[in-house]
Amino acid sequence: MRRNSKWLVCLLLCLLTAVMGGCGDRKDIEDSSYILAMGFEKINDKYLVRYSYGDFDGEKSNSGTKVPSRSITFLADSFADANKKWGQYQRKKLNFGHLKVVIFGNGEKDPAVIRELLSHPQIAKSVFVLETEKTLREVFAAEEKIPVSFGEYMVEAVENSEKISSPKKFTLGRVYMEDEKQ
């Protein structure tokens, strides 16, 4: 009988611990900003860093499974510096787990930024990396006019482009390997 009571007390303590502390790490969707596309544009020794994130507060976000996006741009020394500036601007945590595309404006892909992106634990190697002669402002101008996120819009454009025969060549992992070869 004594052995059974010790076992019962131990079981109750385990259950109480699980109930009281089991949800401590839970995070609400509202506590994060989901970055879906990013842009970098070199200006002298700094970068314009543009974050395009899911606009769950917008009126169009309830119109189905497609979520529109909006963006903000920071002038920063690096990707890490831009992330710090985000923290000063917004209480929501950055979440790069849904990042789909990174765009380098003014035709200048920066190997240092690519290494920084590749070392970030939330950023997948399958993210598309694109480069354009246009400015970030020109590229992201379409964001306001489309009903889906800018990231999804760009992925569809890359995957459906007749000019791009192998979209996988434009992923972060492959772009990094090509830059290292040169």
SEPAPA-24166 format. One record per residue: residue in three letters; x, y, z of N, C-alpha, C in turn. Coordinates in nm, 3 decimals, decimal comma. Layout:
N
['ALA' [X Y Z] [X Y Z] [X Y Z]],
...
! end
This chain:
182
['MET' [0,082 -0,120 0,000] [0,000 0,000 0,000] [0,086 0,125 0,000]],
['ARG' [0,193 0,122 0,081] [0,282 0,237 0,089] [0,351 0,263 -0,045]],
['ARG' [0,387 0,155 -0,111] [0,453 0,165 -0,242] [0,358 0,229 -0,344]],
['ASN' [0,233 0,193 -0,344] [0,135 0,249 -0,436] [0,111 0,397 -0,408]],
['SER' [0,111 0,441 -0,282] [0,088 0,583 -0,252] [0,205 0,669 -0,298]],
['LYS' [0,328 0,618 -0,284] [0,443 0,694 -0,333] [0,434 0,711 -0,485]],
['TRP' [0,396 0,603 -0,550] [0,384 0,607 -0,696] [0,275 0,705 -0,738]],
['LEU' [0,163 0,708 -0,665] [0,052 0,798 -0,695] [0,092 0,944 -0,672]],
['VAL' [0,165 0,972 -0,565] [0,214 1,108 -0,538] [0,310 1,153 -0,647]],
['CYS' [0,397 1,064 -0,687] [0,493 1,096 -0,794] [0,420 1,125 -0,925]],
['LEU' [0,319 1,046 -0,956] [0,241 1,067 -1,078] [0,167 1,201 -1,074]],
['LEU' [0,109 1,233 -0,959] [0,039 1,361 -0,945] [0,134 1,479 -0,960]],
['LEU' [0,254 1,470 -0,904] [0,354 1,577 -0,919] [0,394 1,595 -1,065]],
['CYS' [0,413 1,484 -1,134] [0,448 1,492 -1,277] [0,336 1,557 -1,358]],
['LEU' [0,213 1,518 -1,330] [0,100 1,578 -1,401] [0,088 1,726 -1,371]],
['LEU' [0,105 1,763 -1,244] [0,096 1,903 -1,205] [0,205 1,986 -1,274]],
['THR' [0,327 1,931 -1,282] [0,437 1,999 -1,349] [0,405 2,018 -1,498]],
['ALA' [0,352 1,915 -1,560] [0,319 1,923 -1,703] [0,211 2,026 -1,729]],
['VAL' [0,109 2,030 -1,644] [-0,001 2,124 -1,663] [0,044 2,267 -1,637]],
['MET' [0,122 2,288 -1,534] [0,163 2,424 -1,496] [0,269 2,481 -1,589]],
['GLY' [0,360 2,400 -1,637] [0,470 2,453 -1,716] [0,470 2,413 -1,860]],
['GLY' [0,375 2,336 -1,905] [0,376 2,283 -2,040] [0,355 2,384 -2,150]],
['CYS' [0,291 2,496 -2,122] [0,261 2,592 -2,227] [0,348 2,718 -2,217]],
['GLY' [0,453 2,711 -2,138] [0,536 2,829 -2,117] [0,606 2,879 -2,242]],
['ASP' [0,640 2,789 -2,335] [0,712 2,829 -2,456] [0,619 2,864 -2,571]],
['ARG' [0,490 2,854 -2,551] [0,395 2,879 -2,658] [0,401 3,025 -2,703]],
['LYS' [0,397 3,044 -2,835] [0,400 3,179 -2,891] [0,280 3,196 -2,981]],
['ASP' [0,215 3,308 -2,968] [0,100 3,337 -3,052] [0,146 3,390 -3,186]],
['ILE' [0,066 3,367 -3,289] [0,097 3,415 -3,423] [0,110 3,568 -3,425]],
['GLU' [0,036 3,633 -3,336] [0,038 3,780 -3,331] [0,168 3,835 -3,274]],
['ASP' [0,251 3,750 -3,212] [0,375 3,795 -3,150] [0,491 3,800 -3,248]],
['SER' [0,470 3,757 -3,371] [0,578 3,752 -3,470] [0,539 3,824 -3,597]],
['SER' [0,641 3,873 -3,666] [0,624 3,926 -3,801] [0,692 3,828 -3,895]],
['TYR' [0,613 3,772 -3,986] [0,663 3,669 -4,076] [0,717 3,733 -4,203]],
['ILE' [0,848 3,730 -4,216] [0,915 3,791 -4,330] [0,903 3,696 -4,448]],
['LEU' [0,846 3,746 -4,558] [0,821 3,663 -4,676] [0,913 3,699 -4,793]],
['ALA' [0,964 3,822 -4,791] [1,059 3,866 -4,894] [1,148 3,972 -4,831]],
['MET' [1,269 3,982 -4,882] [1,363 4,084 -4,834] [1,435 4,145 -4,953]],
['GLY' [1,483 4,267 -4,932] [1,562 4,332 -5,034] [1,682 4,399 -4,973]],
['PHE' [1,793 4,401 -5,047] [1,915 4,468 -5,005] [1,963 4,556 -5,119]],
['GLU' [2,000 4,676 -5,085] [2,055 4,769 -5,185] [2,171 4,842 -5,121]],
['LYS' [2,287 4,829 -5,182] [2,409 4,890 -5,127] [2,410 5,039 -5,160]],
['ILE' [2,434 5,120 -5,057] [2,447 5,264 -5,075] [2,573 5,305 -4,999]],
['ASN' [2,679 5,333 -5,074] [2,811 5,360 -5,017] [2,853 5,244 -4,929]],
['ASP' [2,871 5,263 -4,800] [2,913 5,154 -4,712] [2,799 5,100 -4,626]],
['LYS' [2,675 5,136 -4,660] [2,557 5,090 -4,585] [2,462 5,017 -4,680]],
['TYR' [2,356 4,963 -4,621] [2,254 4,891 -4,699] [2,116 4,946 -4,669]],
['LEU' [2,035 4,955 -4,773] [1,891 4,967 -4,751] [1,844 4,823 -4,739]],
['VAL' [1,777 4,793 -4,629] [1,727 4,658 -4,606] [1,576 4,667 -4,598]],
['ARG' [1,510 4,596 -4,687] [1,363 4,601 -4,691] [1,306 4,468 -4,646]],
['TYR' [1,216 4,474 -4,550] [1,144 4,357 -4,501] [1,001 4,363 -4,555]],
['SER' [0,958 4,258 -4,621] [0,819 4,245 -4,665] [0,758 4,135 -4,579]],
['TYR' [0,656 4,171 -4,502] [0,601 4,077 -4,405] [0,451 4,062 -4,421]],
['GLY' [0,399 3,948 -4,376] [0,257 3,919 -4,387] [0,174 4,022 -4,312]],
['ASP' [0,076 4,076 -4,382] [-0,012 4,180 -4,325] [-0,141 4,114 -4,277]],
['PHE' [-0,135 4,054 -4,158] [-0,251 3,985 -4,104] [-0,356 4,082 -4,054]],
['ASP' [-0,319 4,207 -4,036] [-0,414 4,308 -3,988] [-0,491 4,373 -4,102]],
['GLY' [-0,443 4,357 -4,224] [-0,506 4,422 -4,339] [-0,642 4,363 -4,370]],
['GLU' [-0,724 4,443 -4,435] [-0,860 4,398 -4,466] [-0,863 4,283 -4,566]],
['LYS' [-0,761 4,272 -4,652] [-0,759 4,165 -4,752] [-0,714 4,032 -4,692]],
['SER' [-0,656 4,032 -4,573] [-0,601 3,908 -4,518] [-0,707 3,806 -4,483]],
['ASN' [-0,830 3,845 -4,468] [-0,937 3,751 -4,437] [-1,009 3,700 -4,561]],
['SER' [-0,955 3,727 -4,678] [-1,023 3,691 -4,801] [-0,985 3,552 -4,853]],
['GLY' [-0,932 3,467 -4,767] [-0,895 3,332 -4,809] [-0,761 3,295 -4,752]],
['THR' [-0,694 3,204 -4,819] [-0,566 3,156 -4,768] [-0,449 3,244 -4,809]],
['LYS' [-0,467 3,332 -4,902] [-0,361 3,421 -4,948] [-0,355 3,544 -4,858]],
['VAL' [-0,237 3,573 -4,809] [-0,218 3,687 -4,720] [-0,137 3,793 -4,793]],
['PRO' [-0,186 3,917 -4,798] [-0,107 4,024 -4,860] [0,010 4,061 -4,770]],
['SER' [0,097 4,145 -4,818] [0,212 4,186 -4,738] [0,230 4,337 -4,744]],
['ARG' [0,312 4,385 -4,655] [0,354 4,525 -4,658] [0,500 4,527 -4,618]],
['SER' [0,566 4,639 -4,640] [0,709 4,643 -4,614] [0,753 4,767 -4,541]],
['ILE' [0,875 4,755 -4,490] [0,943 4,866 -4,425] [1,090 4,855 -4,461]],
['THR' [1,157 4,970 -4,473] [1,297 4,974 -4,511] [1,379 5,043 -4,403]],
['PHE' [1,496 4,987 -4,375] [1,590 5,045 -4,279] [1,724 5,068 -4,347]],
['LEU' [1,793 5,173 -4,306] [1,931 5,195 -4,348] [2,018 5,135 -4,239]],
['ALA' [2,103 5,038 -4,277] [2,178 4,964 -4,177] [2,318 4,930 -4,226]],
['ASP' [2,403 4,890 -4,132] [2,539 4,849 -4,165] [2,546 4,705 -4,215]],
['SER' [2,448 4,623 -4,175] [2,447 4,481 -4,210] [2,307 4,426 -4,188]],
['PHE' [2,290 4,299 -4,220] [2,165 4,229 -4,195] [2,136 4,226 -4,045]],
['ALA' [2,237 4,196 -3,966] [2,220 4,191 -3,820] [2,182 4,328 -3,764]],
['ASP' [2,242 4,433 -3,817] [2,210 4,569 -3,773] [2,066 4,605 -3,809]],
['ALA' [2,021 4,563 -3,927] [1,882 4,589 -3,967] [1,786 4,516 -3,873]],
['ASN' [1,822 4,395 -3,832] [1,737 4,320 -3,739] [1,727 4,392 -3,605]],
['LYS' [1,836 4,454 -3,560] [1,832 4,533 -3,435] [1,742 4,654 -3,452]],
['LYS' [1,752 4,718 -3,567] [1,668 4,835 -3,593] [1,520 4,796 -3,597]],
['TRP' [1,491 4,677 -3,651] [1,355 4,627 -3,649] [1,306 4,619 -3,504]],
['GLY' [1,389 4,565 -3,416] [1,352 4,550 -3,276] [1,321 4,682 -3,208]],
['GLN' [1,385 4,790 -3,253] [1,358 4,922 -3,198] [1,227 4,978 -3,254]],
['TYR' [1,193 4,936 -3,375] [1,072 4,984 -3,442] [0,948 4,906 -3,400]],
['GLN' [0,962 4,776 -3,383] [0,848 4,686 -3,368] [0,873 4,587 -3,254]],
['ARG' [0,775 4,566 -3,172] [0,789 4,470 -3,061] [0,778 4,325 -3,108]],
['LYS' [0,715 4,305 -3,221] [0,700 4,169 -3,273] [0,836 4,115 -3,315]],
['LYS' [0,858 3,988 -3,290] [0,983 3,922 -3,325] [0,984 3,891 -3,475]],
['LEU' [1,102 3,902 -3,533] [1,119 3,864 -3,673] [1,117 3,712 -3,684]],
['ASN' [1,047 3,662 -3,784] [1,043 3,519 -3,810] [1,075 3,501 -3,957]],
['PHE' [1,188 3,437 -3,986] [1,233 3,417 -4,123] [1,201 3,278 -4,175]],
['GLY' [1,124 3,201 -4,101] [1,092 3,064 -4,140] [1,008 3,053 -4,266]],
['HIS' [0,945 3,162 -4,308] [0,861 3,160 -4,429] [0,919 3,246 -4,541]],
['LEU' [1,045 3,288 -4,524] [1,110 3,371 -4,626] [1,116 3,295 -4,757]],
['LYS' [1,079 3,362 -4,865] [1,073 3,297 -4,996] [1,175 3,352 -5,095]],
['VAL' [1,207 3,482 -5,083] [1,294 3,543 -5,183] [1,373 3,659 -5,121]],
['VAL' [1,498 3,672 -5,167] [1,583 3,785 -5,131] [1,623 3,851 -5,262]],
['ILE' [1,605 3,983 -5,268] [1,634 4,057 -5,392] [1,744 4,158 -5,364]],
['PHE' [1,845 4,158 -5,451] [1,951 4,257 -5,443] [1,927 4,361 -5,552]],
['GLY' [1,907 4,486 -5,509] [1,880 4,595 -5,602] [2,008 4,656 -5,657]],
['ASN' [1,993 4,737 -5,759] [2,102 4,806 -5,828] [2,207 4,710 -5,884]],
['GLY' [2,166 4,588 -5,915] [2,254 4,492 -5,982] [2,373 4,448 -5,903]],
['GLU' [2,368 4,459 -5,771] [2,485 4,427 -5,691] [2,452 4,326 -5,582]],
['LYS' [2,484 4,199 -5,608] [2,466 4,093 -5,510] [2,588 4,097 -5,417]],
['ASP' [2,564 4,100 -5,286] [2,672 4,116 -5,190] [2,705 3,984 -5,120]],
['PRO' [2,826 3,930 -5,141] [2,865 3,803 -5,080] [2,862 3,805 -4,926]],
['ALA' [2,893 3,918 -4,865] [2,889 3,927 -4,719] [2,747 3,909 -4,667]],
['VAL' [2,651 3,969 -4,733] [2,510 3,954 -4,694] [2,465 3,811 -4,717]],
['ILE' [2,507 3,750 -4,827] [2,469 3,613 -4,856] [2,522 3,520 -4,746]],
['ARG' [2,645 3,540 -4,701] [2,699 3,459 -4,591] [2,619 3,480 -4,463]],
['GLU' [2,582 3,606 -4,436] [2,501 3,636 -4,318] [2,365 3,565 -4,324]],
['LEU' [2,302 3,570 -4,440] [2,172 3,504 -4,457] [2,185 3,353 -4,439]],
['LEU' [2,288 3,297 -4,498] [2,309 3,153 -4,492] [2,336 3,105 -4,350]],
['SER' [2,396 3,188 -4,268] [2,427 3,146 -4,131] [2,310 3,166 -4,035]],
['HIS' [2,203 3,232 -4,082] [2,087 3,254 -3,994] [2,011 3,122 -3,978]],
['PRO' [1,980 3,081 -3,856] [1,919 2,950 -3,834] [1,778 2,932 -3,891]],
['GLN' [1,705 3,040 -3,915] [1,568 3,028 -3,966] [1,559 3,035 -4,118]],
['ILE' [1,665 3,076 -4,183] [1,659 3,097 -4,328] [1,704 2,972 -4,402]],
['ALA' [1,615 2,921 -4,487] [1,642 2,799 -4,563] [1,735 2,826 -4,681]],
['LYS' [1,810 2,725 -4,718] [1,899 2,736 -4,834] [1,821 2,738 -4,965]],
['SER' [1,692 2,705 -4,959] [1,609 2,701 -5,079] [1,544 2,836 -5,112]],
['VAL' [1,572 2,938 -5,033] [1,519 3,073 -5,060] [1,579 3,123 -5,191]],
['PHE' [1,495 3,181 -5,277] [1,545 3,237 -5,402] [1,625 3,365 -5,376]],
['VAL' [1,736 3,378 -5,448] [1,819 3,498 -5,443] [1,821 3,557 -5,583]],
['LEU' [1,768 3,678 -5,596] [1,759 3,743 -5,726] [1,834 3,875 -5,724]],
['GLU' [1,872 3,917 -5,843] [1,944 4,043 -5,856] [1,881 4,120 -5,972]],
['THR' [1,869 4,252 -5,953] [1,807 4,335 -6,055] [1,880 4,468 -6,065]],
['GLU' [1,872 4,530 -6,180] [1,931 4,662 -6,198] [1,842 4,770 -6,136]],
['LYS' [1,717 4,737 -6,108] [1,623 4,834 -6,051] [1,654 4,858 -5,904]],
['THR' [1,597 4,966 -5,851] [1,609 4,995 -5,708] [1,506 4,912 -5,632]],
['LEU' [1,525 4,900 -5,504] [1,427 4,827 -5,422] [1,291 4,893 -5,429]],
['ARG' [1,290 5,025 -5,431] [1,162 5,098 -5,439] [1,086 5,058 -5,565]],
['GLU' [1,156 5,049 -5,678] [1,091 5,011 -5,804] [1,042 4,866 -5,799]],
['VAL' [1,123 4,778 -5,745] [1,087 4,636 -5,741] [0,967 4,611 -5,651]],
['PHE' [0,969 4,670 -5,532] [0,863 4,643 -5,435] [0,737 4,728 -5,458]],
['ALA' [0,737 4,811 -5,561] [0,619 4,894 -5,591] [0,497 4,808 -5,623]],
['ALA' [0,519 4,689 -5,675] [0,408 4,600 -5,710] [0,336 4,546 -5,587]],
['GLU' [0,401 4,551 -5,471] [0,344 4,492 -5,350] [0,206 4,546 -5,315]],
['GLU' [0,184 4,672 -5,334] [0,056 4,733 -5,299] [-0,058 4,691 -5,391]],
['LYS' [-0,023 4,644 -5,511] [-0,125 4,614 -5,612] [-0,165 4,467 -5,620]],
['ILE' [-0,094 4,381 -5,550] [-0,121 4,238 -5,564] [-0,195 4,184 -5,442]],
['PRO' [-0,281 4,083 -5,461] [-0,361 4,032 -5,349] [-0,289 3,927 -5,263]],
['VAL' [-0,171 3,883 -5,305] [-0,093 3,786 -5,229] [0,033 3,853 -5,177]],
['SER' [0,108 3,782 -5,094] [0,232 3,840 -5,043] [0,331 3,860 -5,158]],
['PHE' [0,417 3,958 -5,141] [0,517 3,986 -5,243] [0,609 3,866 -5,262]],
['GLY' [0,640 3,796 -5,153] [0,724 3,677 -5,161] [0,663 3,569 -5,248]],
['GLU' [0,534 3,541 -5,228] [0,466 3,440 -5,310] [0,458 3,483 -5,456]],
['TYR' [0,433 3,610 -5,477] [0,425 3,667 -5,611] [0,558 3,645 -5,685]],
['MET' [0,669 3,672 -5,616] [0,801 3,658 -5,679] [0,836 3,511 -5,705]],
['VAL' [0,801 3,423 -5,614] [0,827 3,280 -5,635] [0,753 3,230 -5,757]],
['GLU' [0,626 3,268 -5,771] [0,549 3,229 -5,890] [0,613 3,284 -6,017]],
['ALA' [0,661 3,409 -6,010] [0,723 3,470 -6,127] [0,849 3,393 -6,168]],
['VAL' [0,930 3,353 -6,071] [1,053 3,278 -6,100] [1,020 3,140 -6,155]],
['GLU' [0,931 3,070 -6,086] [0,900 2,932 -6,126] [0,825 2,924 -6,259]],
['ASN' [0,753 3,028 -6,297] [0,677 3,027 -6,423] [0,744 3,105 -6,535]],
['SER' [0,863 3,156 -6,511] [0,933 3,235 -6,612] [0,986 3,147 -6,725]],
['GLU' [0,963 3,191 -6,846] [1,018 3,120 -6,961] [1,167 3,145 -6,976]],
['LYS' [1,218 3,251 -6,916] [1,360 3,285 -6,925] [1,447 3,205 -6,828]],
['ILE' [1,384 3,147 -6,726] [1,460 3,073 -6,625] [1,431 2,924 -6,643]],
['SER' [1,532 2,851 -6,693] [1,512 2,709 -6,719] [1,529 2,625 -6,593]],
['SER' [1,613 2,670 -6,499] [1,637 2,594 -6,377] [1,631 2,688 -6,256]],
['PRO' [1,513 2,705 -6,198] [1,500 2,796 -6,084] [1,590 2,760 -5,965]],
['LYS' [1,624 2,632 -5,950] [1,707 2,590 -5,837] [1,845 2,656 -5,838]],
['LYS' [1,890 2,701 -5,956] [2,020 2,769 -5,964] [2,018 2,902 -5,889]],
['PHE' [1,899 2,953 -5,858] [1,886 3,083 -5,793] [1,854 3,072 -5,644]],
['THR' [1,881 2,956 -5,584] [1,856 2,941 -5,442] [1,978 2,984 -5,362]],
['LEU' [1,956 3,021 -5,238] [2,061 3,073 -5,152] [2,181 2,979 -5,143]],
['GLY' [2,156 2,852 -5,124] [2,264 2,755 -5,114] [2,348 2,747 -5,240]],
['ARG' [2,282 2,746 -5,355] [2,356 2,736 -5,482] [2,426 2,866 -5,517]],
['VAL' [2,364 2,979 -5,487] [2,427 3,109 -5,515] [2,554 3,122 -5,430]],
['TYR' [2,546 3,078 -5,306] [2,663 3,083 -5,218] [2,776 2,997 -5,273]],
['MET' [2,743 2,875 -5,317] [2,846 2,787 -5,373] [2,910 2,846 -5,496]],
['GLU' [2,830 2,909 -5,582] [2,885 2,973 -5,703] [2,977 3,090 -5,667]],
['ASP' [2,936 3,169 -5,568] [3,020 3,282 -5,525] [3,152 3,235 -5,467]],
['GLU' [3,150 3,124 -5,396] [3,273 3,069 -5,335] [3,369 3,017 -5,441]],
['LYS' [3,317 2,969 -5,554] [3,400 2,919 -5,661] [3,478 3,031 -5,729]],
['GLN' [3,420 3,150 -5,729] [3,482 3,263 -5,803] [3,590 3,328 -5,724]],
! end
